[in-house]
Amino acid sequence: MRSIWNGAISFGLVSIPIKLVNATENHAVSFRQIHTEDGGRIRYRKVCELEEREVPTAEIGKGYEDADGSIIPITDQDLATLPIPTAKTIEIVAFVPADRIDPLQMGAAYYLAASGTPAAKPYTLLREALKRSQKVAIAKFALRGRERLGMLRVVDDVIAMHGLLWPDEIRAPEGVAPDTDVTVREAELDLADALMDTLGEVDINTLHDDYREAVEELVAAKVDGVTPAERAPAGDGGGKVIDLLAALENSVREARTARGEDQDPETVAEVTPLARKSSRTTPKQVGGKKSTSTATTAAKKKAAPAAKKTSTKSTASKTTTAKKTGSAKSGAAKKTATKKTTAKKTTGTGRRRASA
């Protein structure tokens, strides 16, 4: 790896020649500005406002803009005369526990490599001292024209340095926290703890930039002249949480399902929705549907006329049947009476003839 700075670590009376190497790299996909009509590159040129012409790099210097807008030229010779003890030295000023460093202060990371064979022994001494003490070293150093604050710690078998912001560069979090009084219940904290336990830990090495991969696939598809594959749209991260307990409970269930774990009813709290108060006594419609009591009453009302019609039809049918039965009986009685009368007449006539 190419070094960006050469100097030495000042550790008391011990001087350790080192090289500063970038410990991180940017893998983000970068884009160029183009003219949308013809695809031509858009470039920026450094133009002098007074002469209105492009100026080469050799003619460009530094200047400090004053409050009234005037520019005060500052040359490299002016900066070189400033007393910066750390111009070529990483000066260790203290050793403190790692938890004393606020992560908000941490910035760019560098590796410190021993420069040459003579630096190997003091370099190893400092590394092992940091390991045994379980502390980090606070140091001052100069880079790119300004003095900076740094933190030295051990990563594997290498001394790493994190650039730190100066304490007065950290802004106070005023007006950031919610300005309303909020009470968090124990049940909500229990579910939050359950969710944290379910999600558990993660191997940082398994995480990757999904967006960068999607951009690279998009570029590759355009180079090949094919239609980029459609991806599922990202979920809406907004929205209002109506029931915090229910949301936490669902999150625990989803996390356990994703990890292939069985649900434990004892660790998942039950959420009972509260009934809404209403000043009306008549049944309400919920979601476009009538309540159960209303539907039951309506069904009874519809069933009543149908029952009456059925009863009427049944009564009429019985009456008609009775009439028919009565008519039949009356007819049979008439026929029987007629036969008897005829027989009497015949018998009487016969008797008369016999007496004659």
NUVO-321741 format. One record per residue (C-alpha): x negated, y, z negated; residue number from 1. Coordinates in steps of 0.5 Angstrom, whole numbers. Each point is the difference from the previous one (the first is absolute). Last residue first. Layout:
# NUVO-321741
+-------+-------+-------+-------+
!     u !     v !     w ! lovex !
+-------+-------+-------+-------+
!     X !     Y !     Z !   NUM !
...
+-------+-------+-------+-------+
//
This chain:
# NUVO-321741
+-------+-------+-------+-------+
!     u !     v !     w ! lovex !
+-------+-------+-------+-------+
!   308 !  -116 !    10 !   356 !
!    -3 !    -1 !    -6 !   355 !
!    -7 !    -2 !     4 !   354 !
!     1 !     6 !     4 !   353 !
!     0 !     4 !    -6 !   352 !
!    -6 !    -3 !    -3 !   351 !
!    -4 !     1 !     6 !   350 !
!     1 !     7 !     1 !   349 !
!    -2 !     1 !    -8 !   348 !
!    -6 !    -3 !     1 !   347 !
!    -2 !     4 !     7 !   346 !
!     1 !     6 !    -4 !   345 !
!    -4 !    -1 !    -6 !   344 !
!    -6 !    -2 !     5 !   343 !
!     1 !     6 !     3 !   342 !
!     0 !     4 !    -6 !   341 !
!    -6 !    -4 !    -3 !   340 !
!    -4 !     1 !     7 !   339 !
!     1 !     8 !     0 !   338 !
!    -2 !     0 !    -8 !   337 !
!    -7 !    -3 !     2 !   336 !
!    -1 !     4 !     6 !   335 !
!     1 !     6 !    -4 !   334 !
!    -5 !    -2 !    -6 !   333 !
!    -5 !    -1 !     5 !   332 !
!     1 !     7 !     3 !   331 !
!    -1 !     3 !    -7 !   330 !
!    -6 !    -4 !    -2 !   329 !
!    -3 !     2 !     7 !   328 !
!     2 !     7 !    -2 !   327 !
!    -3 !     0 !    -7 !   326 !
!    -7 !    -3 !     3 !   325 !
!     0 !     6 !     5 !   324 !
!     1 !     5 !    -5 !   323 !
!    -5 !    -3 !    -5 !   322 !
!    -5 !     0 !     5 !   321 !
!     1 !     7 !     2 !   320 !
!     0 !     2 !    -7 !   319 !
!    -7 !    -4 !    -1 !   318 !
!    -3 !     4 !     6 !   317 !
!     2 !     6 !    -2 !   316 !
!    -3 !    -1 !    -7 !   315 !
!    -6 !    -2 !     3 !   314 !
!    -1 !     6 !     4 !   313 !
!     2 !     5 !    -5 !   312 !
!    -6 !    -4 !    -5 !   311 !
!    -5 !     1 !     6 !   310 !
!     2 !     7 !     1 !   309 !
!    -1 !     2 !    -7 !   308 !
!    -7 !    -4 !    -1 !   307 !
!    -2 !     4 !     6 !   306 !
!     2 !     7 !    -3 !   305 !
!    -4 !    -2 !    -6 !   304 !
!    -6 !    -2 !     3 !   303 !
!    -2 !     7 !     2 !   302 !
!     1 !     3 !    -6 !   301 !
!    -4 !    -6 !    -4 !   300 !
!    -6 !     1 !     5 !   299 !
!     0 !     8 !    -1 !   298 !
!     0 !    -2 !    -8 !   297 !
!    -6 !    -4 !     1 !   296 !
!    -4 !     5 !     5 !   295 !
!     1 !     5 !    -5 !   294 !
!    -2 !    -4 !    -6 !   293 !
!    -6 !    -3 !     4 !   292 !
!    -3 !     8 !     2 !   291 !
!     1 !     2 !     7 !   290 !
!    -6 !     0 !     5 !   289 !
!    -3 !     6 !     4 !   288 !
!    -6 !    -1 !    -4 !   287 !
!     3 !     1 !    -7 !   286 !
!     8 !     2 !     1 !   285 !
!     2 !     3 !    -7 !   284 !
!     6 !    -3 !    -4 !   283 !
!     4 !     5 !    -4 !   282 !
!    -1 !     2 !    -7 !   281 !
!    -5 !     6 !     2 !   280 !
!    -5 !     3 !    -5 !   279 !
!    -5 !    -4 !     3 !   278 !
!    -6 !    -3 !    -4 !   277 !
!    -5 !    -4 !     4 !   276 !
!    -2 !    -7 !    -3 !   275 !
!    -7 !    -1 !    -1 !   274 !
!    -4 !    -5 !     4 !   273 !
!    -3 !    -6 !    -4 !   272 !
!    -8 !    -1 !     1 !   271 !
!    -2 !    -6 !    -2 !   270 !
!    -8 !     0 !    -2 !   269 !
!    -5 !    -5 !     4 !   268 !
!    -4 !    -3 !    -5 !   267 !
!     4 !    -5 !    -3 !   266 !
!     3 !    -2 !     7 !   265 !
!    -6 !    -2 !     3 !   264 !
!     0 !     0 !     7 !   263 !
!    -5 !    -5 !     4 !   262 !
!    -6 !     2 !     3 !   261 !
!    -2 !     0 !     7 !   260 !
!    -4 !     7 !     0 !   259 !
!     5 !     3 !     4 !   258 !
!     6 !    -3 !    -4 !   257 !
!    -3 !     3 !    -6 !   256 !
!    -1 !     7 !     3 !   255 !
!     7 !     0 !     3 !   254 !
!     3 !    -2 !    -7 !   253 !
!    -5 !     5 !    -4 !   252 !
!     2 !     6 !     5 !   251 !
!     8 !    -2 !    -1 !   250 !
!    -1 !     1 !    -7 !   249 !
!    -3 !     6 !     0 !   248 !
!     5 !     3 !     5 !   247 !
!     6 !    -3 !    -4 !   246 !
!    -4 !     4 !    -6 !   245 !
!    -1 !     6 !     3 !   244 !
!     8 !     1 !     3 !   243 !
!     1 !     5 !     5 !   242 !
!    -7 !     1 !     3 !   241 !
!     0 !     5 !     5 !   240 !
!    -2 !    -1 !     7 !   239 !
!    -7 !     1 !     3 !   238 !
!    -5 !    -6 !     2 !   237 !
!     4 !    -1 !     6 !   236 !
!    -3 !    -7 !     3 !   235 !
!    -5 !     0 !     6 !   234 !
!     3 !    -2 !     6 !   233 !
!    -2 !    -7 !     3 !   232 !
!    -5 !     0 !     5 !   231 !
!     1 !     0 !     8 !   230 !
!    -5 !    -3 !     4 !   229 !
!    -4 !     5 !     4 !   228 !
!     2 !     0 !     7 !   227 !
!    -6 !    -3 !     5 !   226 !
!    -5 !     4 !     4 !   225 !
!    -6 !    -3 !    -3 !   224 !
!    -3 !     7 !    -3 !   223 !
!     7 !     1 !    -3 !   222 !
!     1 !    -6 !    -3 !   221 !
!    -7 !     1 !    -3 !   220 !
!     2 !     7 !    -3 !   219 !
!     6 !    -3 !    -3 !   218 !
!    -3 !    -6 !    -3 !   217 !
!    -6 !     5 !    -3 !   216 !
!     6 !     5 !    -3 !   215 !
!     4 !    -6 !    -3 !   214 !
!    -7 !    -2 !    -3 !   213 !
!    -1 !     7 !    -3 !   212 !
!     7 !     0 !    -3 !   211 !
!    -1 !    -7 !    -4 !   210 !
!    -6 !     2 !    -3 !   209 !
!    -3 !    -6 !    -4 !   208 !
!     1 !    -3 !    -7 !   207 !
!    -3 !    -7 !    -1 !   206 !
!    -7 !     3 !    -3 !   205 !
!     4 !     4 !    -5 !   204 !
!     2 !    -7 !    -3 !   203 !
!     6 !     1 !    -4 !   202 !
!     3 !     0 !    -7 !   201 !
!     7 !    -1 !    -3 !   200 !
!     6 !     1 !     4 !   199 !
!     4 !    -4 !    -5 !   198 !
!    -4 !     3 !    -6 !   197 !
!     2 !     7 !     3 !   196 !
!     7 !    -1 !     1 !   195 !
!     1 !    -3 !    -7 !   194 !
!    -3 !     6 !    -3 !   193 !
!     5 !     4 !     4 !   192 !
!     5 !    -4 !    -2 !   191 !
!    -2 !     0 !    -8 !   190 !
!    -1 !     8 !     1 !   189 !
!     7 !     0 !     3 !   188 !
!     3 !    -4 !    -6 !   187 !
!    -4 !     5 !    -5 !   186 !
!     4 !     6 !     3 !   185 !
!    -4 !     6 !     3 !   184 !
!     3 !     7 !    -2 !   183 !
!    -1 !     5 !     5 !   182 !
!     0 !     8 !    -2 !   181 !
!    -1 !     4 !     7 !   180 !
!    -6 !     4 !     2 !   179 !
!    -3 !    -7 !     4 !   178 !
!    -7 !     1 !     0 !   177 !
!    -4 !     4 !     5 !   176 !
!     1 !     7 !    -3 !   175 !
!    -7 !     0 !    -2 !   174 !
!    -4 !    -5 !     2 !   173 !
!    -7 !     3 !    -2 !   172 !
!    -4 !     1 !     6 !   171 !
!    -7 !    -3 !     0 !   170 !
!    -5 !     4 !     3 !   169 !
!    -2 !     3 !    -7 !   168 !
!    -3 !    -7 !    -2 !   167 !
!    -5 !     0 !     6 !   166 !
!     2 !    -5 !     5 !   165 !
!    -4 !    -7 !     0 !   164 !
!    -4 !    -3 !     5 !   163 !
!     0 !    -8 !    -1 !   162 !
!    -7 !    -3 !     0 !   161 !
!    -1 !    -7 !     1 !   160 !
!    -6 !    -4 !    -3 !   159 !
!    -1 !    -7 !     3 !   158 !
!     0 !    -7 !    -3 !   157 !
!     8 !    -1 !     0 !   156 !
!     2 !     7 !    -1 !   155 !
!    -3 !     4 !    -5 !   154 !
!     2 !     7 !    -2 !   153 !
!    -3 !     7 !     1 !   152 !
!     5 !     6 !     0 !   151 !
!    -1 !     6 !     3 !   150 !
!     1 !     8 !     0 !   149 !
!    -2 !     4 !     6 !   148 !
!    -5 !     6 !     2 !   147 !
!     2 !     3 !     6 !   146 !
!    -4 !     0 !     7 !   145 !
!     2 !    -6 !     3 !   144 !
!    -2 !    -4 !    -6 !   143 !
!    -3 !     2 !    -7 !   142 !
!     0 !    -5 !    -6 !   141 !
!     3 !     0 !    -7 !   140 !
!     0 !    -6 !    -4 !   139 !
!     5 !    -4 !    -5 !   138 !
!    -2 !    -7 !    -1 !   137 !
!     5 !    -6 !    -1 !   136 !
!     0 !    -4 !    -6 !   135 !
!     1 !    -8 !    -2 !   134 !
!    -7 !     1 !    -3 !   133 !
!    -3 !    -6 !     2 !   132 !
!     2 !     1 !     7 !   131 !
!    -2 !     7 !     0 !   130 !
!    -7 !    -2 !    -2 !   129 !
!     0 !    -6 !     5 !   128 !
!     1 !     5 !     6 !   127 !
!    -5 !     5 !    -3 !   126 !
!    -6 !    -5 !    -1 !   125 !
!     2 !    -3 !     7 !   124 !
!    -1 !     7 !     3 !   123 !
!    -7 !     1 !    -4 !   122 !
!    -3 !    -6 !     2 !   121 !
!     3 !     0 !     8 !   120 !
!    -3 !     7 !     1 !   119 !
!    -7 !    -2 !     1 !   118 !
!     2 !    -4 !     6 !   117 !
!     3 !     5 !     4 !   116 !
!     7 !     5 !    -1 !   115 !
!     4 !    -4 !    -4 !   114 !
!     7 !     1 !     2 !   113 !
!     6 !     4 !    -3 !   112 !
!     7 !    -2 !     3 !   111 !
!     5 !     6 !     1 !   110 !
!     7 !     1 !    -2 !   109 !
!     4 !     6 !     2 !   108 !
!     5 !     3 !    -6 !   107 !
!     1 !    -1 !    -7 !   106 !
!     3 !     5 !    -4 !   105 !
!     7 !    -2 !     0 !   104 !
!    -2 !    -7 !    -3 !   103 !
!    -2 !     4 !    -6 !   102 !
!    -6 !    -2 !    -3 !   101 !
!    -1 !    -2 !    -7 !   100 !
!     3 !    -7 !     1 !    99 !
!    -7 !    -2 !     3 !    98 !
!    -4 !     1 !    -7 !    97 !
!    -5 !     6 !     0 !    96 !
!    -7 !     1 !     2 !    95 !
!    -3 !     7 !     1 !    94 !
!    -4 !     5 !     4 !    93 !
!    -2 !    -4 !     6 !    92 !
!    -4 !     4 !     5 !    91 !
!     1 !    -2 !     7 !    90 !
!    -6 !     3 !     3 !    89 !
!    -1 !     4 !     7 !    88 !
!     3 !     6 !    -1 !    87 !
!     2 !    -1 !    -7 !    86 !
!    -4 !     5 !    -3 !    85 !
!     4 !     5 !     4 !    84 !
!    -3 !     7 !    -1 !    83 !
!     2 !     4 !     6 !    82 !
!    -5 !     2 !     5 !    81 !
!     2 !    -5 !     5 !    80 !
!     7 !     3 !     1 !    79 !
!    -3 !     6 !     2 !    78 !
!    -4 !    -3 !     5 !    77 !
!     5 !    -4 !     3 !    76 !
!     4 !     7 !     1 !    75 !
!     6 !     3 !    -3 !    74 !
!     4 !     5 !     4 !    73 !
!     5 !     4 !    -4 !    72 !
!     7 !     1 !     4 !    71 !
!     5 !     5 !    -1 !    70 !
!     7 !    -2 !    -1 !    69 !
!     1 !     4 !    -6 !    68 !
!    -1 !    -6 !    -5 !    67 !
!    -6 !    -1 !     3 !    66 !
!    -2 !    -6 !     5 !    65 !
!    -6 !    -3 !    -1 !    64 !
!    -5 !    -1 !     6 !    63 !
!    -3 !    -6 !     3 !    62 !
!    -4 !    -1 !     7 !    61 !
!     1 !    -1 !     7 !    60 !
!    -5 !     2 !     6 !    59 !
!    -3 !    -7 !     0 !    58 !
!     7 !    -3 !     1 !    57 !
!     2 !     3 !     6 !    56 !
!     5 !     6 !     1 !    55 !
!     5 !     0 !     4 !    54 !
!     2 !     7 !     2 !    53 !
!     5 !     6 !    -2 !    52 !
!    -5 !     4 !    -2 !    51 !
!     3 !     3 !    -7 !    50 !
!     4 !    -7 !    -1 !    49 !
!    -6 !    -4 !     1 !    48 !
!     3 !    -7 !     3 !    47 !
!    -2 !    -7 !    -2 !    46 !
!     4 !    -4 !     5 !    45 !
!     5 !    -5 !    -2 !    44 !
!     2 !    -6 !     5 !    43 !
!     6 !    -3 !     3 !    42 !
!    -1 !    -6 !     4 !    41 !
!     4 !     0 !     7 !    40 !
!     6 !    -5 !     0 !    39 !
!     3 !     4 !     6 !    38 !
!     7 !     2 !    -3 !    37 !
!    -1 !    -2 !    -7 !    36 !
!    -7 !     4 !    -1 !    35 !
!    -4 !    -4 !    -5 !    34 !
!    -1 !     0 !    -7 !    33 !
!    -5 !    -6 !    -3 !    32 !
!     3 !    -5 !    -4 !    31 !
!    -4 !    -4 !    -6 !    30 !
!     2 !    -6 !    -3 !    29 !
!    -2 !    -1 !    -7 !    28 !
!    -6 !    -4 !    -2 !    27 !
!    -3 !     5 !    -4 !    26 !
!    -7 !    -3 !    -4 !    25 !
!    -2 !     0 !    -7 !    24 !
!    -6 !    -1 !    -4 !    23 !
!    -4 !     5 !     4 !    22 !
!    -8 !     0 !    -1 !    21 !
!    -4 !     4 !    -5 !    20 !
!    -7 !    -2 !     0 !    19 !
!    -4 !    -1 !    -6 !    18 !
!    -7 !     2 !    -3 !    17 !
!     1 !    -2 !    -8 !    16 !
!    -4 !     6 !    -5 !    15 !
!     0 !    -2 !    -7 !    14 !
!    -2 !     5 !    -5 !    13 !
!     8 !     1 !    -2 !    12 !
!     3 !    -4 !     6 !    11 !
!    -1 !     4 !     6 !    10 !
!     3 !    -3 !     6 !     9 !
!    -4 !     1 !     6 !     8 !
!     1 !     3 !     7 !     7 !
!     2 !    -1 !     7 !     6 !
!     7 !     1 !     3 !     5 !
!     5 !    -3 !     5 !     4 !
!    -3 !    -7 !     1 !     3 !
!     2 !    -4 !     6 !     2 !
!     2 !    -7 !    -2 !     1 !
+-------+-------+-------+-------+
//
